[in-house]
C-alpha cells in the first residue's frame, strides 16, 4: 500500500526526491511517529528531551528503476559529503535530516521496479511550517517599496496594504521571525500583550530581524543592502521581552505606521498535521 501525501526530500542544494509522482512512492512508514525521552528522580519525571532520531522509510520505485535509484543516491550523498542536512517535507511541514543509508531489495525480479528502505537521521526531530504576514506603511495608499529586497536577499514580497491584526492558528504560542524595513528610528511594535523594541536607526533598504525559534535561537541582526549581517543583540530594549512567542489566537498589532515589516510565524510540532 503506497501513501499519497504531498511528500518529498530536498537536499541542501535544492535537488528533490518527489514521492507519489515520477514513479517513486512512499510505503507505510514511521515518519509521523514521535517519541519524547524523559529523565526522572525518585520515580518522578522531571524533564523531557529528544535525542538523535533514526527512522526507516520504505519506498517503491517503478519504471526505469535503476536510473531513479542512482538519482536518489546522488541527491542524498551530497548532503553527507557536505555535512549539511537536507529536509523531508510532508504537506507543507519540513524536518531537517540526513538520508544515511539506502537498502535495496527485489531489484532482480523485474527491471521496472525495486523496493528500497531509506534510513534517515536527525538531531532536531521537529516538523516546521512558516506562515508570513506583511504589514505595510499605514499613511500611504499602498506600502510603497515594502519588502523589495535588494542583492538577492532571501525574501521577496509584493506590495500589500497594511493590516492591524495577526492570527496565530497554532495550538500553542509560536516561535517567530520579525523583520522591519528601514528607514526606521528606534522601532516599537506591539503584538498582542507584548512589545518588541530596539534602539537602532536604519537607512532605506536596511533590515532589522528579531528571531525567536524554539528554546535556543534568540537573535537580533541588521542586514545591509549588500547582504552583510551585523549582530545588534545589545541594542534591544531590555524593558521588554523581545523574544516572547506570539500568543495563540487573534493578536492586535500596533506600530507607528511609518515603516513596513513582516511577521513570520514558525509552527514547530512533534509530528506534521494529518490532512486528507
N, C-alpha and C positions, 0 to 999 in steps of 0.2 A: 504494500500500500504506500503510495507516494503522497507527500504533503505539498499543497499548492499555495503555501504562504508566499507573500511578496518578499523573497529572501535572496540575499547574495552576500558573497565575501568580496571585499575590496582591499587590495594591498596598499602599502603606503605610497605607491606611485600612481594609484588610481586605476589599475587594471582589475577587472571584475571576473568572478566566477558566479554566474547567474543560475539560480535554481528555478525549476518549473518552466524554463524556456531553454531553447537551444539543445535539448536532449540531455540535460543534467538535472536529476531530480533528487530531492531530499526524501529519505525514508523516515520511519518513526525514529525519534532521537530524543536526547535529554537536554537540548539547548535551552528550553524554557524552565527546566528544573533549577531550583536554587536550594542552598543549604547554609545556615548560619552555624559556625562553630561557637563554642562558649567556654568560659572559664568559671570555675566555682571555688568556693571556700566554705568548708564545713557543710557541704551538701546544699549550698545556696548559690544559685547562678548570679554572678556579679558583673559579667561583661560579655559582649558578643563580638565576634570578628570573623572575617573571611580571609583565608589564605589563598595560595595559588590553587586554581580550579582547573581540572582537566576533564574534557568531555570527548566522547566518540560519536561522530556524526556519519551514519551510513548514507551513501548516495548510490544511485544507479545511473550509468552512462549508456546512452543508446546512440546509434548511428555515428559511424566514424569514431568509435570509442577510443582508439589508440591515440589519435591526434588530440582529442579533447583531454585525455588523461595526461599527455605531455604538457598541455597548456595549464592544467590545474597545478601540476608540479612547479612549473616555472613561475606562476603567479605567487604561489606560497613560498618558494625558496628565496626569492629576492628579499622578503621580509627577514628571513633567518640570517642571510648573509649581511644585511644592513643593520641587524638588531633593532629594527623598528617595527612595532606592531601594526598589523592591518586591522580591519573592522568587519565583524559579522553583523549584517542588518536583517531584521525581521519587522516588516510592517512599519517602517519609519524609525524603529529603535535600533541603536548600534551598541556593540560591545567590542572593546579593543582586545585583540588576541593574536596569537601566532597559530598557524597550522604547522604542527611539529612532526607529523608523520602521516603517511598515506599507505594503507594496507589494501592490496587489490586481490580479488578472488574471481573465479568463474570467467576469466578472460580468454580461456582457450576453447570454451564451448561454442562460441559464436563470435565472429569478428565484429558484429554490430552492437554488442553490449558487453558491459562488465560491471561488477559490483566493487565498491571501494568503501573503506572506512577512513574518514578524515579525523585525525586526533588534533584537538585544539587545546591550547593552554593560555590562561590569562592570570595576571596578578592583580587585576581590577575587575572582578566579576559583577559588573554593574551595567545595566542597559540604560542608554541615554537617548533622550529626544529633546530637540530645541524648538522653541516657538518664539518668533521675534515680532514685537510690536514697535512701530516707529511713531514718534511724536514730533510734529513739525513746529515751525515758528508761528505762534498764535496771531501776531499782529499783521501778518501778510495774508493775502488771499490764498496763497499756497506756500508751502515751505520751500522757498527758493534755494536751490542747491542742496537740499537736505540729503546728506549721506551720499554725496557724489565723490567717492573715494579716489584719490589720485594714486599714481605709481603702483597699480595692481595691488593695492591694499586689499586683504582677502575678504572684502564685503562689498556689496553693491545693492543699492535700494533705489526705487523710483521715487519721484516726488509724491508726497502724501499730504493730506490735511491733518491738522493737529487732532489729538484725542485727549480725553480727560479722565479715562478710567483704564485700568489694567486688570484683566480677569485671569486668575490662576485656576485652571481646571484640574490641577493635580489633587490627589487625596491628602497631600501633606505640603507644608511650606517648601518652596522651590529654591534651589540654587539659581544664580543669575549672572549675567554679564551686562553691565550698564555702560553704554558708550555715548559720550557727548561730543558734539562738533563745535569747534570754535567759529567765530570769536566768542570767548567767554571770559568773564572775570568772576572768580570765586563762586562757581555754580552751586546751587542748592536745589535738590529735588526731593519732594515728599511723596512716598508711595505707601498708601495705607497709613499705618501708625508709625512709620519710621522715616527718618530724614537721612539723606545721603549728601554730604557736603565736603568740598575740597577747596583749600586755599591755593588757587592757581590761576594764572592768566594764560589763555590760549589764543594764538593767532588763527586767522581763517585757514582752513584745511589742516589744522592740528586737531587731534582727538584725544580725549581722556577716557580711559576704560577702567571701571571697577569690576573685578571678577571675584565672585564668592562661589566656589564649586566644591561640593562635598564638605569635608571637615578639614581639608589640608590646603586648598588653593584660596588664598586671600591676597590679592594684588591690586595695586593702583598704578597705572602706567600712562605715559604720554607718548603718542605716535606722531612723528613729524611727517610733513608731506613726502619726504624721501623714503618713508617706511622705517626710519630709525626709532627704536623704542627705548624710552627712559623710565626708570623706576622712580615714581614720585609718591611712594607709600608714606613718607614722613610729612607730606603736605595735607593729609587727611584731617578733618575737623574732629578732634578727639572727644568733643562733647556728644557725638553721636556714634552709633554702631554702623559704620559704613558697609559692613558685611552681613547684616541681618538678612536672612532669607525672606523672599516675598511670600506674604501670607496667602492662604487658600481663599478663594472667592474673589469678589469684585473689590478692587482697591482704588480709592480716589487718588489721582495723580495731580500734584500741584507744583508748578515751577513758574519762573518769570515769564515764560513765553518768548524770550528773546533769543533762544537757541534751540536747535534740533537735537534730539537724542533718540536712542533706541534702548529697549529692554528685551534682552533675550532670556526667557525663562528656560531653565535647564531641568528637565524631569529625569530623576535618577530612580531606577527601580531594580529590585532583585530579579524580576522576570518581565519581559515585554508584555504589553496588554494583549489579551486574546481578542481577535477580531474574526468575523465571519468572512 
